């Protein structure tokens, strides 16, 4: 069913100066007994959940950009606007407005999901039509998945890396709120319990969103490039979470479900969708691709942040980027790797110093939006097939008995789709596997929000060294592994909220 996304306000978590992100009764909230009475009301609540993901604090802005800017993938340019400057300089504070907004935005999603799930039983009891009952189950599946996704992102950014079940049982997780109207304590659960909550929600979502047994894309429609959740969206997140939990067997199991389904196909740089435009280029120019598992659905009249703004600041006459790609990243791509041409375009900037540098064209913006004079807006592609290959490759290489040959085949699959010519195979060994996989993750997932978490879970630091016309304060920076600021601080207002008993992170101190 194709749905129009509607904003259905349930939680106003952005009133940060007044209330906690976890407040259950905002002044503009809709009483539960009045808000959800019919199946149509439930559908409207689901629209609101999808709409919440458009928040510029999430995938179309801070949640995607900040982790990569904080790491080693980009440099601030002399003359920049200071957008995200504190994060880039590692001045990470519990009062940072962007980090606070990420926290609030994710709990907003969770609040909307809880509101729906707490009230759907009343509708179910008054529904007799089998098709409507099935529709309710689908809606619940979408809510379970959205809640799992939001919690997985909170864990990723505000918790330490998962090392083992025993270790995670003694590490801080997130505040788990499973009901909208509840007296649940505002206290952080363990990291193990937090991940288990995500896994339980994913199990429920998988059951409710399961495709029919005789599903056929040719008859029922393709599921790639979807703006809605389905069974395979669940598997994609399950694979990602399993990798972060070091559960390599599950990471292989669930990534394989996605890869082997044949519902998704890597977009090739060597196949043209129109003259001079490859399927891979088209994915970034029009946000449309056979390898997209789930994207945030923007329209001309309803969209979130502008991911490409800080990389161009184009005013129809010149470009004054706040950030440019790190030289070491640019040097990773070999001459046959067509991702370089898709991602980066060299321009002379409009600054007085006239820096010429490859700028991040990947996020220049959807051409349809550009035609409407909406600049630098790109639909966030939260799950892509290429990430599933990278997850599986890493899991094969890291499992108790490594399977380097299979890991190499997954890297080969990506490179075959991205290189103008890639002959033979990718040889991985104990000595090079993780280096190759890290390099491939940087090249494939550049500025998609993975780098900080990858360094954290790999226990790796990094060093920035000055490059042409980059800001002095921040260009020379060495961050050791396991630095406390790999874990974002809990927003200060959450720690101080009345009735809360939320423990801080090391980065809060």
C-alpha positions as CSV (number, residue, x, y, z in Angstrom):
1,X,0.0,0.0,0.0
2,X,1.4,3.4,-1.0
3,X,1.0,5.9,1.8
4,X,1.2,9.7,1.9
5,X,3.4,10.6,4.9
6,X,1.5,12.9,7.3
7,X,2.8,14.6,10.4
8,X,0.9,13.3,13.4
9,X,2.2,15.0,16.5
10,X,2.3,12.8,19.5
11,X,5.4,13.9,21.3
12,X,7.0,17.3,21.4
13,X,10.5,16.3,22.4
14,X,12.2,19.4,21.0
15,X,11.1,21.7,23.7
16,X,14.4,21.2,25.3
17,X,14.6,24.3,27.4
18,X,11.5,23.3,29.3
19,X,11.3,19.5,29.4
20,X,13.2,16.3,29.2
21,X,13.4,14.3,26.0
22,X,11.7,11.5,28.0
23,X,8.7,13.6,29.1
24,X,5.6,11.6,28.6
25,X,3.0,14.3,28.7
26,X,3.9,17.3,26.6
27,X,1.4,20.2,26.6
28,X,0.5,19.7,23.0
29,X,0.1,15.9,23.2
30,X,-3.1,14.3,22.1
31,X,-5.0,12.3,24.8
32,X,-4.7,8.6,24.0
33,X,-8.4,7.9,24.3
34,X,-9.1,10.5,21.6
35,X,-6.1,10.0,19.3
36,X,-6.3,6.4,18.2
37,X,-9.8,5.0,17.7
38,X,-9.8,3.4,14.3
39,X,-7.6,1.6,11.9
40,X,-7.2,4.8,10.0
41,X,-6.0,6.5,13.2
42,X,-3.4,3.8,13.6
43,X,-2.2,4.4,10.0
44,X,-2.0,8.1,10.7
45,X,0.2,7.3,13.8
46,X,2.5,5.2,11.5
47,X,2.7,8.2,9.1
48,X,3.9,10.2,12.0
49,X,6.6,7.8,12.9
50,X,8.0,7.9,9.3
51,X,7.7,11.7,9.4
52,X,9.8,11.9,12.6
53,X,12.7,10.4,10.7
54,X,12.8,13.5,8.5
55,X,14.0,15.5,11.4
56,X,17.3,17.3,10.4
57,X,18.8,16.1,13.7
58,X,18.6,12.6,12.4
59,X,19.6,11.0,9.1
60,X,19.3,14.2,7.0
61,X,21.7,16.0,9.3
62,X,23.4,15.6,12.6
63,X,23.2,11.9,13.1
64,X,24.7,11.3,9.7
65,X,27.3,14.1,9.5
66,X,28.6,14.6,13.0
67,X,30.1,11.1,13.6
68,X,32.2,11.4,10.4
69,X,33.1,15.1,10.9
70,X,34.2,14.3,14.5
71,X,36.5,11.6,13.1
72,X,39.1,11.9,10.4
73,X,37.2,12.1,7.1
74,X,37.0,15.8,6.5
75,X,38.7,19.1,7.3
76,X,37.3,22.5,8.1
77,X,38.3,25.2,5.5
78,X,39.7,28.6,6.4
79,X,36.8,31.0,6.2
80,X,34.2,28.4,7.2
81,X,31.0,29.3,9.0
82,X,31.9,27.3,12.1
83,X,28.9,25.0,11.5
84,X,29.6,21.9,13.7
85,X,32.9,23.5,14.5
86,X,32.9,22.4,18.2
87,X,32.3,18.7,17.2
88,X,35.0,18.8,14.6
89,X,37.5,20.4,17.1
90,X,36.6,17.7,19.7
91,X,35.1,20.3,22.0
92,X,32.3,17.8,22.8
93,X,30.0,19.2,25.5
94,X,26.9,17.8,27.2
95,X,25.2,21.2,26.3
96,X,26.0,20.8,22.6
97,X,22.7,21.7,20.8
98,X,23.2,19.2,17.9
99,X,24.0,16.3,20.1
100,X,21.1,17.2,22.3
101,X,18.9,17.3,19.2
102,X,19.9,13.8,18.1
103,X,19.0,12.4,21.5
104,X,15.7,14.2,21.5
105,X,14.9,13.3,17.9
106,X,15.5,9.6,18.6
107,X,13.4,9.6,21.8
108,X,10.7,11.4,19.8
109,X,10.5,8.4,17.4
110,X,10.4,6.1,20.4
111,X,7.6,8.1,22.0
112,X,5.5,7.9,18.8
113,X,6.1,4.2,18.6
114,X,5.1,3.6,22.2
115,X,2.0,5.7,21.8
116,X,0.8,3.6,18.9
117,X,1.7,0.2,20.5
118,X,0.0,1.2,23.8
119,X,-3.3,2.0,22.1
120,X,-3.6,-0.4,19.2
121,X,-5.2,-3.2,21.3
122,X,-8.4,-1.1,21.7
123,X,-8.7,-0.8,18.0
124,X,-7.9,-4.5,17.4
125,X,-10.7,-5.5,19.8
126,X,-13.2,-3.5,17.8
127,X,-12.0,-4.7,14.4
128,X,-13.5,-7.9,12.8
129,X,-12.4,-7.5,9.2
130,X,-9.4,-9.8,8.5
131,X,-7.8,-7.4,6.0
132,X,-8.0,-4.6,8.6
133,X,-6.6,-6.9,11.3
134,X,-3.7,-7.7,9.0
135,X,-3.2,-4.0,8.4
136,X,-2.9,-3.5,12.1
137,X,-0.3,-6.2,12.4
138,X,1.7,-4.5,9.7
139,X,1.4,-1.1,11.5
140,X,2.7,-2.7,14.7
141,X,5.6,-4.2,12.8
142,X,6.6,-0.8,11.5
143,X,6.4,0.6,15.0
144,X,8.5,-2.2,16.5
145,X,11.1,-1.7,13.8
146,X,11.2,2.1,14.1
147,X,11.7,1.8,17.9
148,X,14.5,-0.8,17.4
149,X,16.2,1.5,14.9
150,X,16.0,4.5,17.2
151,X,17.3,2.6,20.1
152,X,20.1,1.1,18.0
153,X,21.2,4.6,17.1
154,X,21.1,5.8,20.7
155,X,23.2,2.9,21.7
156,X,25.6,3.5,18.9
157,X,26.3,7.1,19.8
158,X,25.8,7.3,23.6
159,X,27.2,3.9,24.7
160,X,30.6,2.1,24.7
161,X,31.3,-0.6,22.2
162,X,29.9,-4.1,22.9
163,X,32.8,-6.5,23.8
164,X,31.1,-9.5,25.3
165,X,27.8,-10.5,27.0
166,X,29.6,-10.4,30.4
167,X,31.2,-7.1,29.8
168,X,28.0,-5.6,28.4
169,X,26.1,-6.6,31.5
170,X,28.2,-4.2,33.5
171,X,28.3,-1.3,31.0
172,X,25.8,1.5,30.8
173,X,23.2,1.3,28.1
174,X,20.3,3.6,27.4
175,X,17.1,4.6,29.2
176,X,14.6,2.0,28.0
177,X,11.0,3.2,27.8
178,X,8.6,0.7,26.5
179,X,5.3,2.5,27.2
180,X,4.0,6.0,26.6
181,X,1.9,6.1,29.8
182,X,4.3,4.6,32.3
183,X,6.0,4.9,35.6
184,X,9.1,3.2,34.3
185,X,12.2,4.7,36.1
186,X,14.2,7.1,34.1
187,X,17.4,5.1,34.6
188,X,19.9,3.6,32.2
189,X,19.7,-0.1,31.6
190,X,22.8,-2.2,31.0
191,X,24.3,-2.3,27.5
192,X,23.4,-5.9,27.3
193,X,19.7,-5.3,28.2
194,X,19.6,-2.4,25.8
195,X,20.7,-4.5,22.9
196,X,18.4,-7.3,23.9
197,X,15.5,-4.8,23.8
198,X,16.5,-4.0,20.2
199,X,16.7,-7.7,19.3
200,X,13.3,-8.4,20.8
201,X,11.7,-5.6,18.9
202,X,13.3,-6.8,15.7
203,X,11.9,-10.3,16.3
204,X,8.4,-8.8,16.6
205,X,8.9,-6.6,13.6
206,X,10.1,-9.5,11.4
207,X,7.0,-11.6,12.3
208,X,4.6,-8.7,11.6
209,X,6.3,-7.5,8.4
210,X,6.9,-10.9,6.8
211,X,6.3,-11.0,3.1
212,X,3.7,-13.5,1.9
213,X,5.1,-16.8,0.9
214,X,4.3,-16.5,-2.7
215,X,5.6,-12.9,-3.0
216,X,6.8,-12.1,-6.4
217,X,8.4,-8.7,-7.4
218,X,7.1,-9.1,-10.9
219,X,3.5,-9.5,-9.6
220,X,3.5,-7.7,-6.3
221,X,6.0,-4.9,-7.0
222,X,9.7,-4.5,-6.2
223,X,10.7,-3.8,-2.6
224,X,14.0,-2.1,-3.3
225,X,14.2,1.7,-3.1
226,X,11.4,1.6,-0.5
227,X,10.5,4.4,1.9
228,X,8.7,1.9,4.1
229,X,9.9,-0.9,6.3
230,X,9.6,-4.6,5.4
231,X,10.9,-8.0,6.4
232,X,14.3,-7.3,4.8
233,X,14.7,-3.9,6.4
234,X,14.5,-5.8,9.6
235,X,17.2,-8.3,8.5
236,X,19.5,-5.4,7.4
237,X,19.3,-3.8,10.9
238,X,19.6,-7.2,12.6
239,X,22.9,-7.8,10.6
240,X,24.3,-4.4,11.6
241,X,23.4,-4.8,15.2
242,X,24.9,-8.3,15.3
243,X,28.2,-7.0,13.9
244,X,28.3,-4.3,16.6
245,X,27.6,-7.0,19.2
246,X,30.4,-9.1,17.8
247,X,27.9,-11.9,17.0
248,X,29.5,-12.8,13.8
249,X,27.4,-15.8,13.0
250,X,24.2,-13.8,13.3
251,X,25.8,-11.0,11.2
252,X,26.5,-13.5,8.5
253,X,23.0,-15.1,8.8
254,X,21.0,-11.9,8.5
255,X,23.2,-10.1,5.9
256,X,22.9,-13.3,3.8
257,X,19.1,-13.2,4.1
258,X,19.3,-9.8,2.4
259,X,22.0,-10.5,-0.1
260,X,20.7,-13.9,-1.1
261,X,17.1,-12.7,-1.5
262,X,17.9,-11.3,-4.9
263,X,15.4,-8.5,-4.1
264,X,18.2,-6.0,-4.2
265,X,21.0,-5.5,-6.8
266,X,24.2,-3.5,-6.4
267,X,24.1,-0.4,-8.6
268,X,26.8,-0.7,-11.2
269,X,29.1,2.1,-12.5
270,X,29.3,0.2,-15.8
271,X,25.6,0.0,-16.7
272,X,23.9,3.2,-17.9
273,X,20.3,4.1,-17.1
274,X,20.6,6.9,-19.6
275,X,23.3,8.2,-21.9
276,X,26.3,9.0,-19.8
277,X,24.6,8.3,-16.5
278,X,25.4,5.1,-14.7
279,X,23.0,3.3,-12.3
280,X,25.4,4.2,-9.5
281,X,25.4,7.9,-10.4
282,X,21.7,7.9,-10.7
283,X,21.4,6.6,-7.1
284,X,23.0,9.8,-5.8
285,X,21.5,12.2,-8.4
286,X,17.9,11.0,-8.0
287,X,17.9,8.9,-4.8
288,X,16.6,6.0,-6.8
289,X,18.4,2.6,-6.8
290,X,18.0,-1.2,-6.8
291,X,20.4,-1.4,-3.9
292,X,18.5,0.9,-1.5
293,X,16.9,-1.2,1.2
294,X,15.3,1.8,3.0
295,X,15.5,5.5,2.5
296,X,13.8,8.5,4.3
297,X,11.1,9.5,1.8
298,X,11.4,13.2,1.0
299,X,9.1,15.1,-1.3
300,X,9.3,18.6,-2.7
301,X,6.9,19.8,-0.1
302,X,8.1,17.6,2.8
303,X,11.8,17.1,3.5
304,X,14.4,17.3,6.2
305,X,17.9,18.8,6.3
306,X,20.3,19.5,3.5
307,X,23.1,17.0,3.8
308,X,25.2,18.7,1.2
309,X,25.0,22.2,2.5
310,X,28.3,22.2,4.5
311,X,30.2,20.7,1.6
312,X,29.2,23.3,-1.0
313,X,27.3,26.3,0.4
314,X,26.5,27.0,-3.2
315,X,24.7,30.4,-3.8
316,X,24.4,30.0,-7.6
317,X,27.6,31.9,-8.2
318,X,30.3,30.3,-6.0
319,X,31.0,27.5,-3.5
320,X,32.3,28.1,-0.1
321,X,32.4,24.7,1.6
322,X,32.7,24.5,5.4
323,X,34.4,21.1,5.0
324,X,36.5,19.3,2.4
325,X,37.4,15.6,2.1
326,X,40.6,14.5,3.8
327,X,43.5,13.9,1.4
328,X,44.1,10.4,2.8
329,X,40.5,9.5,1.9
330,X,40.9,10.8,-1.7
331,X,44.1,8.8,-2.1
332,X,42.3,5.5,-1.2
333,X,40.5,5.3,-4.5
334,X,42.5,3.8,-7.4
335,X,42.1,4.9,-11.0
336,X,39.6,2.2,-11.8
337,X,37.3,3.0,-8.8
338,X,34.5,5.1,-10.3
339,X,33.2,6.0,-6.9
340,X,35.7,8.8,-6.9
341,X,34.1,10.4,-9.9
342,X,30.6,10.0,-8.4
343,X,31.6,11.3,-5.0
344,X,34.0,14.1,-5.7
345,X,34.2,17.0,-8.1
346,X,37.1,19.5,-8.1
347,X,36.1,23.2,-8.0
348,X,37.8,26.4,-7.3
349,X,36.2,27.7,-4.1
350,X,34.9,31.3,-3.7
351,X,37.1,32.1,-0.8
352,X,39.8,34.8,-1.1
353,X,42.4,32.1,-0.8
354,X,40.9,30.4,-3.9
355,X,41.4,26.8,-2.7
356,X,40.8,24.2,-5.5
357,X,39.8,20.9,-4.0
358,X,37.6,17.8,-4.7
359,X,34.3,18.6,-3.1
360,X,31.7,16.1,-1.9
361,X,29.4,15.9,-5.0
362,X,27.7,12.8,-3.5
363,X,25.5,15.2,-1.5
364,X,25.2,18.1,-4.0
365,X,21.5,17.3,-4.0
366,X,18.6,15.5,-5.7
367,X,18.3,16.9,-9.2
368,X,14.5,17.1,-9.0
369,X,14.8,19.2,-5.9
370,X,17.5,21.3,-7.5
371,X,15.1,22.1,-10.4
372,X,12.8,23.6,-7.7
373,X,15.7,25.7,-6.4
374,X,16.0,23.5,-3.3
375,X,19.7,23.0,-2.9
376,X,21.7,20.2,-1.4
377,X,18.8,18.1,-0.3
378,X,19.4,14.3,-0.6
379,X,17.2,11.5,0.7
380,X,19.2,9.6,3.3
381,X,19.8,6.0,2.3
382,X,19.9,4.4,5.7
383,X,20.3,0.9,4.5
384,X,22.0,-0.1,1.3
385,X,22.9,-3.5,0.0
386,X,26.6,-2.6,-0.1
387,X,26.7,-2.2,3.6
388,X,25.3,-5.8,4.0
389,X,28.2,-7.1,1.9
390,X,30.7,-5.1,4.1
391,X,29.0,-6.5,7.2
392,X,29.3,-10.0,6.0
393,X,32.8,-9.6,4.8
394,X,33.9,-8.4,8.3
395,X,32.0,-11.1,10.0
396,X,33.6,-13.8,7.9
397,X,37.0,-12.3,8.7
398,X,36.3,-11.9,12.4
399,X,34.5,-15.1,13.3
400,X,36.2,-17.7,15.5
401,X,37.3,-19.7,12.5
402,X,37.8,-17.0,9.9
403,X,36.7,-17.6,6.3
404,X,38.9,-15.2,4.4
405,X,37.9,-16.6,1.0
406,X,34.3,-15.8,1.5
407,X,35.1,-12.4,2.9
408,X,37.2,-11.7,-0.2
409,X,34.3,-12.7,-2.5
410,X,32.1,-10.1,-0.8
411,X,34.7,-7.3,-1.3
412,X,35.0,-8.5,-4.9
413,X,31.3,-8.1,-5.4
414,X,31.4,-4.5,-4.3
415,X,34.5,-3.6,-6.3
416,X,33.1,-5.3,-9.4
417,X,30.0,-3.0,-9.2
418,X,32.1,0.1,-8.5
419,X,35.2,-0.3,-10.6
420,X,35.4,0.3,-14.4
421,X,37.3,-3.0,-14.5
422,X,38.0,-5.4,-11.7
423,X,39.5,-8.7,-12.7
424,X,40.2,-11.7,-10.6
425,X,39.4,-11.8,-6.9
426,X,40.3,-10.1,-3.6
427,X,42.8,-12.0,-1.6
428,X,42.3,-11.6,2.1
429,X,44.5,-13.0,4.8
430,X,44.9,-12.7,8.6
431,X,47.4,-10.0,8.0
432,X,45.4,-7.7,5.6
433,X,41.7,-8.6,6.0
434,X,40.7,-5.9,8.5
435,X,42.8,-3.2,6.7
436,X,41.1,-4.0,3.4
437,X,37.7,-4.0,5.0
438,X,38.3,-0.7,6.8
439,X,39.5,0.9,3.6
440,X,36.5,-0.4,1.7
441,X,34.1,0.9,4.4
442,X,35.6,4.3,4.1
443,X,35.4,4.4,0.3
444,X,31.9,3.0,0.1
445,X,30.2,4.6,3.2
446,X,32.0,8.0,3.1
447,X,30.1,10.6,5.1
448,X,27.2,8.2,5.9
449,X,27.8,8.3,9.6
450,X,29.7,5.1,10.3
451,X,33.3,6.2,10.9
452,X,33.3,7.2,14.6
453,X,31.5,4.0,15.6
454,X,33.8,1.9,13.5
455,X,36.9,3.4,15.2
456,X,35.3,2.9,18.6
457,X,34.4,-0.7,18.1
458,X,37.8,-1.5,16.5
459,X,39.6,0.3,19.3
460,X,41.5,2.6,16.9
461,X,42.5,6.2,17.2
462,X,43.4,8.6,14.4
463,X,45.5,11.6,13.6
464,X,44.7,14.7,11.6
465,X,47.6,16.5,9.8
466,X,47.1,19.9,8.2
467,X,46.3,20.1,4.5
468,X,45.9,23.0,2.2
469,X,43.8,25.9,3.6
470,X,42.4,24.0,6.5
471,X,41.7,25.5,9.8
472,X,44.6,25.6,12.2
473,X,42.6,24.8,15.3
474,X,41.6,21.2,14.6
475,X,43.8,20.2,11.7
476,X,46.5,19.0,14.0
477,X,44.8,16.5,16.2
478,X,45.8,13.1,17.6
479,X,43.1,11.0,19.3
480,X,44.1,7.9,21.0
481,X,42.0,4.7,20.9
482,X,39.2,4.4,23.5
483,X,39.1,8.2,24.0
484,X,36.0,8.9,26.2
485,X,34.6,11.2,23.5
486,X,34.1,8.3,21.1
487,X,31.0,8.1,23.3
488,X,28.8,11.2,23.2
489,X,27.9,12.8,26.5
490,X,24.3,12.4,27.8
491,X,22.6,15.8,27.3
492,X,23.0,17.9,30.4
493,X,19.3,18.7,30.7
494,X,18.5,15.0,30.8
495,X,20.9,14.5,33.8
496,X,19.2,17.4,35.6
497,X,15.6,16.6,34.7
498,X,13.2,16.3,37.7
499,X,12.8,12.6,38.7
500,X,15.5,11.3,36.5
501,X,18.3,9.1,37.8
502,X,20.4,9.0,34.7
503,X,24.1,8.2,35.1
504,X,26.5,10.3,33.0
505,X,29.1,9.0,30.5
506,X,32.9,9.6,31.0
507,X,32.5,12.3,28.3
508,X,30.2,14.2,30.7
509,X,32.9,14.7,33.3
